[in-house]
Amino acid sequence: MLFQAVSVLFLLSPNPRDATDAEKRYQDHTHLPGLIKEEDAYQQRLKAQSSAAAGTGATAQKVLAGAAGRSTLYKSQLPYLTRTDEGSAQKTLSVVVPAYNESERLPIMMKETLEFLQARAKKDPAFTYEILIVDDGSPDATVRVALELAQLEANKDIRVLSLESNRGKGGAVIQGMHYTRGEYILMVDADGATRFSDLDQLEIKLKQAERDGLGVAVGSRAHLVATDAVVKRSFIRNFLMHSFHKVVYILGIRGIEDTQCGFKLFTRKSAQAIFGNMHVEGWIFDIEMLMIAQQLHIPIVEVPVAWQEIDGSKVSLMRDSIQMALDLLIIRMNYILGIWTVRPIKDGSATVAAVGASKEKK
């Protein structure tokens, strides 16, 4: 019976694929002309295929295809990113932005972000930053929009890492965290729901809590529970929110009221320790991330942030709530049964988690 239960758990557990060669490379504003040529060539191929199939010479409908529209030659000529665990910090701050079909919301979020970062850099010449937008296999124009924003700023420190197929929000964040250059690393959602200037408060609280280069500051919306932003939500939405918080508490995350806010700040050493041990790539990845931090005794501080609900969410209320509850149970059982383990921090970074021979990460 136990063997059968473990077998089912093994089959249901995530087994992330290895990154492809193209997923270790980046684009910046200098690649925009080449990207436009790639997209135009792709549209011409579609047009030719449609005309040949129809035999009428009719104009094909324009279809965006994300990474599928870029040639192998184009991708092979892109420069490689430097892994977070391969060297010391070169920037004060890295900002990692997971993005899936965010061509409409990304410009708004980036405007606020760049205004804040540029103002700080002007005030403090020692402050340097980079923004890494992780395109999660978007079929829309997310990559092109990101590079256009970078070109407007003539900013080579805005980079785009494009995943060839969708991993999920957690997968995009994890991949981004593997390729940062900052002393501190901020994870922030592309929807602009959190006020970016609240980074100041996260930094203050993180530096107060930091110990031996380790620490995580978690943006929190818990203080908003009694406000109109939450009270005026539908009954079912609030019911699912409170139920989820109860399940999270029961299954092992204590002392953190808001685990899901997409605004979290890490020391470089903490990012190396945590994200080298991650398995989950879906919406629930925050839970495993915080569980690993707690197991490694990394200080965690929760910081209230200003937040507003933004239209265009990719979350399906019922479907994703059920999936998150199932994923949460899978996470907990894997750690309880020792299928997943977290090795202690050694020499400034964490080794890859031991997850069993057939699920071992390469």
N, C-alpha and C positions, 0 to 999 in steps of 0.2 A: 504493500500500500504506500509506504514511504517512498519507495523507488519510483512508483507511478507518479506520485505527487511531484517529486523532484524532476522527473522527466517532462511533465507538463510545464513546470516552471521554467525549465531550461528552454523549451520550445517557445514559450511566450516572451522570454527575456530579450531585450534588444541586443543586437550584435552589429554595431556600427561598421560600415565598410571603411577600408583604408582610403585615404585621400589620393586622388589621381595626381599625375604630374602637373596638370593644368591647375589643380586646386592648391598648388604650392607657389603660384605665381600671382602677380598683381598687375593692374592697370592704373595709370594715373592720367592727368590731363594731357600729357604728350601723346597718349595712345588714342585720343578721341578721333582724329582724322582716319586712322587705320580702322577703328571700330565702325565708323560710318561707311567706309568702303566695303567692309565685310558684310554689313547689313544690306547695303545696296546690291551686292553680288548675290546674296541669299535671296532677295526679292526677285531678282532677274531669273534665278534658277527656278523659283516657284512659278513664275510667269511662263517660262518655257515649258515646264512640266505640265502646267494646266492647259496651255495651248495645244501641246502635242496630244494630250488625252482627249480634249474636246474636239480637236480638228477644226476649230473655228477661228483661232487666233484671238479669242476674247481675252481681255485683261484679267489677270488673276487678282483675287482679293488679297490685300496686304495682310500677311500673317506674321506676327512677332514670335520668335522662337527662342529668345535668350541665348544660352550657350550653344544650342544646336545650330544657330546661324553663324557661328564663327569657325573658320577653318582650322584644321590641325596645324597648318603652317603658322597661322597668326598666333595661336595659343602657345606654340613651341618657342616663339621669339620673345615672349614676355619675360621680364626679369623675375627672379626668384625672391620670395620673402625670406627674411631672417627669422628663425625660430626664437621664441621667447627664452628658451632654455639654452641657447647657444652663445649668449654673451650678456654683458651688463647693459643697463639702461642707457639709451642715447637721447631720450626725450624726457621731459618732466611728466607728461601725461599722454597716454594712449586712450582714444575713444573708440570702442568697438560697437558698431551699429548693425545688428542683424536686419536684413531687409528682404521681404518677399512680396513682389508686386506692389512696390511702394513708390512708383513713379509720380503719383499725385501728392502723397503726404510728405515724402522725403524733402522736397525743397523748402517747405515751411519749417520743418524741424531743423534743417541745416542752417537756415538763415539765423535762427535764434542761437544755435550752437556756435556758429562762426563769429557772430557779433560779440558773444561773451568771451570766447577764446582770444580773439584778436585784441579786444580791449585789455585783457589781462596781459597779453604779450607786450602790448604797447606800454603798459604801466610798469611791467617787470621784465626787462630785457633777458633775464636769466630763465624766464619761463618759456619752454618750447613744447610743442604738441604735435600729434598726428591723429588723423581720423581714418579708421579702417572700416569701410562699409563692406559687409559680407552679404553678397547677393546669393540668396538661397535657391538658386536654380529658377529664378523668375522668368516666366515667358513674356513678360511685358518689357517696357523700356527702362527698367530700374537702373541698369548699368549705364546706359547712355545718359540718362538724366544726372546720375552721380558724377560722371566725367564732365558733363557740361557745367555743373556747379563748380567743380574743381578748376575748370578752364576760366570761368569768370573770375575766380580768385587768383588765377595763375599760381596755384598752390600745389606743389609736388608732395606735400604732406597729407593730401587727401588721396587715399588709395582705395582701390576696389578689388576685393578677392571674390571671384565668381565661382560658385560651386556648379558643377556640371549637371547635377540632378538634386532635387530637393531632399534635404536631410530633416528639416524641422527647425523650429526656432532654436532649440537647444544645440542642435548640431552646428548651426551657423555661428552661435556664440562660442562654442568650444573650438571650432576651427579658427575663428578670429583670435581667440585668446592664445593660441599656439604661435601666433605671428605678430607679436607686439614689441615695441621698442621703448615703452614708457616705464618710468619708475613707479607710477601709479596707473592703474588701468580701469577705466570706467566702461561698464556695460550700460547702454541706453537704447531704448526702443526707438524705431524710426517714425512713430506716429506723433511724437512731440507732446505726449500727454503730460509728461513731467516737466516742470519749469527747470530749465537747464542751469540757471544761476544757483539753484539749490546745491550744486556741486560744492560751493563754498562751505556749506554746513557739513556735508559728508566728509570733506577733507579735514576740517577742524576736529570732528568727532573721531575720525579714523586715526589721526595722529596722536590724539589723547589715549586711544585704546591700544595702539600698535605696540607690539612686544617682539623684540628680536627680528624686526623686519616683517612681522606677520600681522595681518589684520584685514577685516572686511567690514565695510560700512554699507548697510542695507537701507535704501530708501523705503519709507513706510507711509502707507495711506491709512493706517489704523485710526488716526485721529479724525478722519473724515467720515467715519461710520455713521455719526449722528447728523451729518450735513445733508442738504437737499440733493447733492450729487449722488448720494447713496439711497437716502430715504425714498426718493421719487422713482427709483428703479422698480421694475415689476416685482410682484411677490415671488414668482418662481426664481428670478435672478438672485434676489436677496436670500431666499431659502437655500439655493445651491451654494451661494457664497459662504453662508454660516455653516452649512453641512460640511463643506470642504475644509474649513478651518478646524472643525471638530475632528475630522478624520486625520488631518495633518498632526494634530496634537496627540491623538491616540497612538499613531504609528511612529512617533518618536521625535518630532521637531518641537522642542520646548523653548520658551523664552523669546520667540520671534513671532510677533503678531501678524506681520504681512510678509509672507515668503515670496509672493509672486510679483511684486513691483519690479518693473524693468529698468531700475536705476540703482546699480550697485557698483561700489568702488572697491578695488583690491590693491594691496601692495603687490609689487612684482613677484616677490617670493611666495606670496599666498596663491597667486594665479598659477604659478608653476606647480605648486603642491596640489591644488584642487583639481585643475583641469586635466592634469595628466592621469587622473584616476576616474574620470567620468565615463559613464556608459550610456546614459539616457539622453536622447536627442529631441524628444518631443516637448510639449508645453510644460511638463512636470519636472524638467531638468533642474529648476531652481531648488527643488526639495533635495535631490541627491547632492547638489553642490553644497548646500548648507549642512547636510548630514556629514559630508566628508570634512568640511571645515570644523564641525564640532568634534568629530572623532580625532582630528589632528590637534585639537585644543587651540585652534586659531581664534583669537579674540574677534567677536562679532558685535557690532554696535548698530542699533536700529535708530534711524534718523527721520523725523517727520519731513515730508516734502509736499509741495503744492502740486496738485494733480487735477486734471479734468478729463472727462470721457470724450474721446475723439471718434467720429464716425469712420467706418471702414475697417472695423476689427475683423481679423481672420478667424476668430474663435467662434465655433458653433456651440451655442449654449448647452444644449442637451448632449449632443454627441461627444464633445470634448470634455464635458464634466464627467461623463461615464468613463471615457478613456483615461482621464487623469486619475480617477479613483482606482481603476484597475492597475495603472502604471505605478501608482503609489504603493499598492499592495505588493506588486512584483519587486519593487526596489527593496522594500523592507524585508521580504522573505529571502531575497538573495543575500542580504547582509546577515540575517539571523542564521541562515544555514551555512554561511561561510563560502558560498559560491563566488561572491564578490568580497574582496578584502581591500583595505586601504593600508598600504605600507607607510611606515613613519617617514618623516622628512629627513633626508640625508644630504649633507653637503650643499645645503641651500636650495634643494629642490626635491620633489617627490618622485619616486620611481613609479613606473606604470603599475596599475593594480593587478594583483594576481587573481584571475577570474576563471581558472580552470583551463586545461590544455586546449579544448576545442573552442573556447571563447577568448583566448588570450589575445590582447591587442598587440599588433606588431609595431 
